[in-house]
Amino acid sequence: MVHPRRAASHGPSPQLLTGISAALGALGAALVFVLTAMGLVSVRVARRVVTPAPRQPDTILRGLDAAAQTISLSRTADTVLPGRYGLFVTGTQQYLKVGSVLSEDAQVVKRKLLTHVPEGSHLAAEAAFSGWYFSQPEELQLPFTSELVGTPIGPCPAWLFPVEDATTWVIQVHGRGTTRSECLRAVPVFHAAGISTLVVSYRNDGEAPRSRSGTYGLGATEWRDVDAALGFARRRGAQRIILMGWSMGGAIVLQLALSSSHADAVAGIVLESPVVDWRTVLDYQARQLKLPAPIPELAVGALKNRWSSRIAGSRTPIPFDALDVVSRAGELRHPTLILHSDDDGFVPSDASHLLAEARPDLVELDVFEVARHTKLWNYDQDRWTRTITDWLDRQGLRGPSGE
């Protein structure tokens, strides 16, 4: 007679064990595939962050009326904005100034042309909408000279807009993927305040010399080129220096203020749509692209590590902790004005808010809405100008010839 308890004590069947093993193998293979794919995507993201790239088209030319001097563009969050802007095109013209929105629908925005386009002009369909407005220094109708600033990587071109007998200067630093012309909008504001302006270039921006890697340091290396400009200004008679940074130029300026041996000459900082913490920017852009949540941190990890940073295109690791100025807020020493839009669309304003909250004794934040990235002047020139000039007054930074 068989004992009932012994009869019921059979183990898993061989078929079941085989099935479990196969399932675990498939799961492991799928996991390896997912991790490998995410690793490859994160490296591509990292490369994109540090690699300079030509300007990318972001709108389509839908119509040009040379008789009426109007231009029609595909509707985007930028092309529908009120104000004055620039438009990079190809064909018989390279750059156009555009004015107010005349009409719009769900697909097309018609704007007034502020640059005369002759009859018979031919323009390609692809175009890039810009906040520059001014593309050349001559357009400002202010005296200027072209200069070369000696830096660790060689001579970097700069424009100097002098004010007679001015001992207060502003050094302006443009953002990622653009050039000095981005800064021209601010020159008349400082000139009217009796302040000389030095508009600088830095490594890998297409105007200054190329570094060995040819990639951005996201502020961690570029600040040394601007530090040389600070020395240049002091040798030319500057006693008080304001640093102004646009977008990534803000990250450069903040690193300069925290690290420069000339920091004692810095009287204040102005930041337009600045990068205050790169992690915040990468997280936001990954969400916009609908990338998996771990990708930004993996990209940061790739750029921070000495070995993987080379694979990602950077010769040296990028110190993201040092570039996080919110966490370093206690180290700030200079009065700072931030202009940032909550509708920026590229560099979120979160870190600017956090920095202002961390250092209300030094940091003032003027929050815009509707305006997009580095297009605050374009959207509301009067408010933008007034915000800066009022801050200059509060800091006692107007020059003797300031209005």
C-alpha positions as CSV (number, residue, x, y, z in Angstrom):
1,M,0.0,0.0,0.0
2,V,1.3,3.4,-1.0
3,H,1.4,6.1,1.7
4,P,-0.9,9.0,0.5
5,R,1.5,11.8,1.7
6,R,4.4,10.2,-0.2
7,A,2.3,9.9,-3.4
8,A,1.6,13.7,-3.4
9,S,5.2,14.8,-3.0
10,H,6.1,14.9,-6.7
11,G,8.6,17.8,-7.7
12,P,8.3,20.1,-10.8
13,S,8.1,18.2,-14.0
14,P,11.1,18.4,-16.5
15,Q,8.8,20.2,-19.0
16,L,8.0,22.9,-16.4
17,L,11.7,23.4,-15.5
18,T,12.5,23.7,-19.2
19,G,9.8,26.3,-19.7
20,I,11.0,28.4,-16.7
21,S,14.5,28.2,-17.9
22,A,13.6,29.3,-21.4
23,A,11.4,32.2,-20.1
24,L,14.3,33.4,-17.9
25,G,16.7,33.2,-20.8
26,A,14.3,35.2,-23.0
27,L,13.8,37.7,-20.2
28,G,17.5,38.1,-19.7
29,A,18.1,38.6,-23.4
30,A,15.4,41.2,-23.6
31,L,16.9,43.0,-20.6
32,V,20.3,43.0,-22.2
33,F,18.8,44.3,-25.4
34,V,16.9,47.1,-23.6
35,L,20.0,48.1,-21.5
36,T,22.2,48.1,-24.6
37,A,19.7,50.1,-26.6
38,M,19.4,52.7,-23.8
39,G,23.2,52.8,-23.5
40,L,23.5,53.6,-27.2
41,V,20.8,56.2,-27.1
42,S,22.4,57.9,-24.0
43,V,25.7,58.1,-25.8
44,R,24.1,59.6,-28.8
45,V,22.4,62.2,-26.6
46,A,25.6,62.9,-24.8
47,R,27.4,63.4,-28.2
48,R,24.6,65.8,-29.3
49,V,25.0,67.9,-26.2
50,V,28.7,68.5,-26.6
51,T,29.1,68.6,-30.3
52,P,28.7,72.0,-32.1
53,A,26.3,71.7,-35.0
54,P,25.1,74.0,-37.7
55,R,21.9,75.9,-37.3
56,Q,18.9,73.7,-38.0
57,P,15.8,74.8,-39.9
58,D,12.8,75.0,-37.7
59,T,10.1,76.5,-40.0
60,I,9.0,76.3,-43.6
61,L,8.5,79.3,-45.9
62,R,4.9,79.1,-47.2
63,G,4.8,82.3,-49.2
64,L,6.7,85.5,-50.1
65,D,4.9,88.6,-51.3
66,A,7.6,91.1,-52.4
67,A,4.9,93.6,-53.5
68,A,3.3,93.7,-50.0
69,Q,6.6,92.9,-48.2
70,T,5.2,90.1,-46.2
71,I,6.3,86.5,-45.6
72,S,4.3,83.4,-44.6
73,L,5.8,80.7,-42.4
74,S,4.6,77.4,-41.0
75,R,3.1,77.9,-37.6
76,T,5.3,77.0,-34.7
77,A,5.5,78.1,-31.0
78,D,8.1,80.6,-32.1
79,T,6.8,82.0,-35.5
80,V,3.5,83.0,-33.9
81,L,5.2,85.2,-31.2
82,P,4.5,88.9,-31.1
83,G,7.5,91.2,-31.6
84,R,10.5,91.6,-34.0
85,Y,12.7,88.7,-34.9
86,G,15.2,87.4,-37.5
87,L,14.9,84.7,-40.1
88,F,17.8,82.7,-41.5
89,V,17.1,81.7,-45.1
90,T,19.0,80.6,-48.2
91,G,18.7,81.8,-51.7
92,T,19.0,85.4,-52.9
93,Q,18.9,86.4,-49.2
94,Q,20.6,85.0,-46.2
95,Y,19.0,86.8,-43.3
96,L,15.7,88.8,-42.9
97,K,14.2,90.8,-40.2
98,V,10.5,90.2,-39.6
99,G,8.0,92.2,-37.7
100,S,4.4,91.9,-36.4
101,V,2.0,89.0,-37.1
102,L,-0.5,90.1,-39.7
103,S,-2.6,87.0,-39.8
104,E,-2.5,83.4,-38.7
105,D,-4.4,80.1,-38.9
106,A,-3.7,76.6,-37.7
107,Q,-0.9,76.0,-40.2
108,V,0.4,79.4,-41.4
109,V,1.6,82.7,-39.9
110,K,2.0,85.8,-42.1
111,R,4.4,88.5,-40.8
112,K,5.5,91.9,-42.0
113,L,9.0,92.0,-43.6
114,L,11.3,94.6,-42.0
115,T,14.1,93.8,-44.5
116,H,13.3,94.8,-48.1
117,V,13.1,91.8,-50.4
118,P,13.2,92.8,-54.1
119,E,10.8,91.4,-56.7
120,G,12.1,88.3,-58.3
121,S,13.9,87.0,-55.1
122,H,14.1,83.3,-54.6
123,L,14.2,81.7,-51.2
124,A,14.5,78.0,-50.2
125,A,11.6,76.5,-48.3
126,E,13.6,75.7,-45.1
127,A,14.3,78.6,-42.7
128,A,15.3,79.1,-39.1
129,F,13.5,81.6,-36.8
130,S,15.8,83.6,-34.6
131,G,15.8,86.1,-31.8
132,W,19.0,87.8,-33.0
133,Y,17.3,90.6,-34.9
134,F,20.6,92.4,-35.4
135,S,23.1,90.3,-37.4
136,Q,26.0,92.7,-37.8
137,P,27.5,95.3,-35.4
138,E,27.2,98.1,-38.1
139,E,23.4,97.9,-37.8
140,L,23.5,99.4,-34.3
141,Q,25.0,102.7,-35.7
142,L,27.3,102.9,-32.7
143,P,31.1,103.3,-32.8
144,F,32.9,99.9,-32.5
145,T,36.2,98.2,-33.1
146,S,37.1,94.6,-33.9
147,E,39.5,93.2,-31.3
148,L,41.4,90.0,-30.7
149,V,41.5,88.6,-27.1
150,G,44.5,86.4,-26.4
151,T,43.2,83.2,-24.7
152,P,44.6,79.8,-23.7
153,I,43.6,78.4,-27.1
154,G,44.6,81.4,-29.2
155,P,43.2,84.8,-30.3
156,C,39.4,85.0,-30.0
157,P,37.6,87.8,-32.0
158,A,35.5,90.3,-30.1
159,W,33.6,93.6,-30.8
160,L,34.3,96.5,-28.5
161,F,31.6,99.2,-28.3
162,P,33.4,101.9,-26.3
163,V,31.8,104.7,-24.3
164,E,34.2,107.7,-23.8
165,D,35.8,107.7,-20.3
166,A,33.8,104.7,-19.2
167,T,35.3,102.7,-16.4
168,T,32.4,100.3,-16.2
169,W,32.3,97.6,-18.9
170,V,30.0,94.7,-19.7
171,I,31.3,91.5,-21.2
172,Q,28.6,89.7,-23.1
173,V,28.8,85.9,-23.8
174,H,26.6,84.2,-26.4
175,G,25.0,80.8,-26.1
176,R,25.4,77.3,-27.5
177,G,25.2,76.9,-31.2
178,T,25.3,80.6,-32.0
179,T,27.7,83.5,-32.3
180,R,28.4,87.0,-31.0
181,S,25.6,88.5,-33.0
182,E,23.1,87.0,-30.5
183,C,24.3,89.7,-28.0
184,L,23.9,92.8,-30.2
185,R,20.4,93.5,-28.9
186,A,21.8,94.4,-25.5
187,V,24.5,96.8,-26.6
188,P,22.3,99.9,-26.9
189,V,20.9,99.4,-23.4
190,F,24.4,99.4,-21.8
191,H,25.6,102.2,-24.2
192,A,22.8,104.4,-23.1
193,A,23.8,103.7,-19.5
194,G,27.3,104.9,-20.1
195,I,28.8,101.4,-20.1
196,S,31.3,100.1,-22.7
197,T,30.4,96.7,-24.1
198,L,32.8,93.9,-25.1
199,V,31.1,91.1,-27.1
200,V,33.3,88.0,-27.1
201,S,33.7,84.6,-28.7
202,Y,35.0,81.4,-27.2
203,R,36.4,78.1,-28.3
204,N,34.5,76.0,-30.8
205,D,31.8,78.6,-31.5
206,G,32.7,78.8,-35.2
207,E,34.5,82.2,-34.8
208,A,37.1,81.5,-32.1
209,P,39.8,78.8,-32.4
210,R,38.9,75.1,-32.1
211,S,40.0,73.1,-29.1
212,R,41.6,69.7,-29.6
213,S,38.4,67.9,-29.0
214,G,36.3,70.4,-30.9
215,T,33.5,69.9,-28.4
216,Y,31.7,72.0,-25.8
217,G,32.7,71.9,-22.1
218,L,29.2,73.3,-21.3
219,G,30.9,76.2,-19.5
220,A,33.6,74.1,-17.7
221,T,36.3,75.0,-20.2
222,E,34.9,78.0,-22.1
223,W,35.0,80.3,-19.0
224,R,38.8,80.5,-19.3
225,D,38.4,82.2,-22.7
226,V,36.1,84.8,-21.2
227,D,38.4,85.1,-18.2
228,A,41.0,86.3,-20.7
229,A,38.5,88.9,-22.0
230,L,38.1,90.1,-18.4
231,G,41.8,90.6,-18.2
232,F,41.7,92.4,-21.6
233,A,39.0,94.8,-20.3
234,R,41.0,95.6,-17.1
235,R,44.1,96.4,-19.2
236,R,42.0,98.8,-21.3
237,G,40.8,100.7,-18.2
238,A,37.8,98.8,-16.9
239,Q,37.4,99.1,-13.2
240,R,34.0,97.5,-12.7
241,I,32.9,94.7,-15.0
242,I,29.4,93.3,-15.5
243,L,29.2,89.8,-16.9
244,M,26.2,89.0,-19.2
245,G,25.5,85.5,-20.4
246,W,22.8,84.2,-22.8
247,S,21.6,80.6,-22.5
248,M,24.8,78.5,-22.2
249,G,26.6,81.8,-21.9
250,G,25.0,82.0,-18.5
251,A,26.6,78.8,-17.5
252,I,30.0,80.2,-18.7
253,V,29.5,83.5,-16.8
254,L,28.6,81.7,-13.6
255,Q,31.6,79.5,-13.8
256,L,33.7,82.6,-14.4
257,A,32.3,84.4,-11.5
258,L,33.0,81.4,-9.2
259,S,36.5,80.7,-10.5
260,S,38.2,83.8,-11.9
261,S,41.2,85.4,-10.4
262,H,39.6,88.7,-11.7
263,A,36.4,88.1,-9.7
264,D,37.2,91.1,-7.5
265,A,36.5,93.3,-10.5
266,V,33.1,91.8,-11.2
267,A,30.4,94.2,-10.1
268,G,27.4,92.2,-11.2
269,I,25.9,89.5,-13.4
270,V,23.0,89.6,-15.9
271,L,21.6,86.3,-17.2
272,E,19.2,86.0,-20.1
273,S,17.4,82.6,-20.4
274,P,20.4,81.0,-18.6
275,V,21.6,77.4,-18.0
276,V,22.0,77.3,-14.3
277,D,22.0,73.5,-13.9
278,W,22.6,71.2,-17.0
279,R,20.7,68.3,-15.5
280,T,17.5,70.3,-15.4
281,V,18.0,71.2,-19.0
282,L,18.7,67.6,-20.2
283,D,15.8,66.2,-18.2
284,Y,13.4,68.7,-19.8
285,Q,14.6,68.1,-23.3
286,A,14.4,64.3,-22.9
287,R,10.8,64.7,-21.9
288,Q,10.1,66.9,-24.9
289,L,11.6,64.2,-27.1
290,K,9.7,61.5,-25.2
291,L,12.9,59.6,-24.3
292,P,12.9,57.0,-21.5
293,A,13.4,58.6,-18.1
294,P,16.9,57.1,-17.4
295,I,18.4,58.5,-20.6
296,P,19.4,62.0,-19.3
297,E,21.1,60.6,-16.2
298,L,22.9,57.9,-18.4
299,A,24.0,60.7,-20.7
300,V,25.3,62.7,-17.8
301,G,27.1,59.7,-16.5
302,A,28.7,59.1,-19.9
303,L,30.1,62.6,-20.0
304,K,31.2,62.6,-16.3
305,N,33.3,59.4,-16.6
306,R,36.8,59.7,-17.9
307,W,36.6,56.6,-20.0
308,S,33.1,57.0,-21.4
309,S,33.4,60.7,-22.0
310,R,35.8,59.9,-24.9
311,I,33.2,57.7,-26.4
312,A,30.7,60.5,-26.0
313,G,33.0,62.9,-27.9
314,S,34.5,64.8,-25.0
315,R,38.3,64.5,-24.4
316,T,37.8,65.3,-20.7
317,P,35.0,64.5,-18.2
318,I,32.5,67.3,-17.7
319,P,32.0,68.2,-14.0
320,F,28.2,68.4,-13.8
321,D,28.3,68.9,-10.1
322,A,30.4,72.0,-10.4
323,L,28.1,73.3,-13.2
324,D,25.1,73.0,-10.9
325,V,25.0,76.5,-9.5
326,V,21.8,75.9,-7.5
327,S,23.8,73.5,-5.3
328,R,26.6,76.1,-5.2
329,A,24.4,79.0,-4.4
330,G,26.2,79.7,-1.2
331,E,29.4,80.5,-3.1
332,L,27.8,83.4,-5.1
333,R,29.3,86.8,-4.3
334,H,27.9,89.1,-6.9
335,P,24.5,90.8,-7.4
336,T,22.7,88.9,-10.2
337,L,19.8,89.7,-12.4
338,I,18.0,86.8,-14.2
339,L,15.6,87.3,-17.0
340,H,13.8,84.1,-17.9
341,S,10.5,83.0,-19.4
342,D,8.4,80.3,-17.8
343,D,7.4,79.4,-21.4
344,D,11.1,79.2,-22.6
345,G,10.6,76.0,-24.4
346,F,14.3,75.0,-24.4
347,V,16.0,75.8,-21.1
348,P,13.4,75.6,-18.4
349,S,13.2,78.3,-15.8
350,D,13.1,75.9,-12.9
351,A,16.8,76.3,-11.9
352,S,16.5,80.1,-12.2
353,H,13.6,80.1,-9.8
354,L,15.5,77.8,-7.4
355,L,18.7,80.0,-7.5
356,A,16.6,83.1,-6.8
357,E,15.0,81.3,-3.8
358,A,18.3,80.1,-2.5
359,R,19.9,83.6,-2.7
360,P,17.3,86.3,-2.4
361,D,20.0,88.6,-1.0
362,L,21.9,88.6,-4.3
363,V,19.6,87.2,-7.0
364,E,16.7,89.0,-8.6
365,L,14.5,87.1,-11.1
366,D,12.2,88.8,-13.6
367,V,9.8,86.2,-14.9
368,F,8.4,86.5,-18.4
369,E,5.6,84.5,-20.0
370,V,4.8,83.6,-23.6
371,A,8.3,84.7,-24.7
372,R,10.5,81.9,-25.8
373,H,14.2,81.0,-25.3
374,T,16.5,84.1,-25.6
375,K,13.6,86.0,-27.2
376,L,12.6,88.2,-24.3
377,W,13.9,91.4,-25.9
378,N,12.0,90.6,-29.1
379,Y,8.8,89.9,-27.3
380,D,8.8,93.0,-25.0
381,Q,11.8,95.3,-25.7
382,D,10.5,98.0,-23.4
383,R,10.1,95.8,-20.4
384,W,13.4,94.0,-21.0
385,T,15.3,97.3,-21.3
386,R,13.6,98.8,-18.2
387,T,14.3,95.7,-16.1
388,I,18.1,95.9,-16.9
389,T,18.4,99.7,-16.5
390,D,16.4,99.7,-13.2
391,W,18.7,97.0,-11.9
392,L,21.8,99.0,-13.0
393,D,20.4,102.0,-11.1
394,R,19.8,99.9,-7.9
395,Q,23.4,98.6,-8.1
396,G,24.9,102.0,-8.8
397,L,26.4,100.8,-12.1
398,R,25.5,103.5,-14.5
399,G,28.5,105.3,-16.1
400,P,29.0,109.0,-15.7
401,S,27.7,109.6,-19.2
402,G,24.6,107.4,-18.7
403,E,21.3,108.9,-19.5
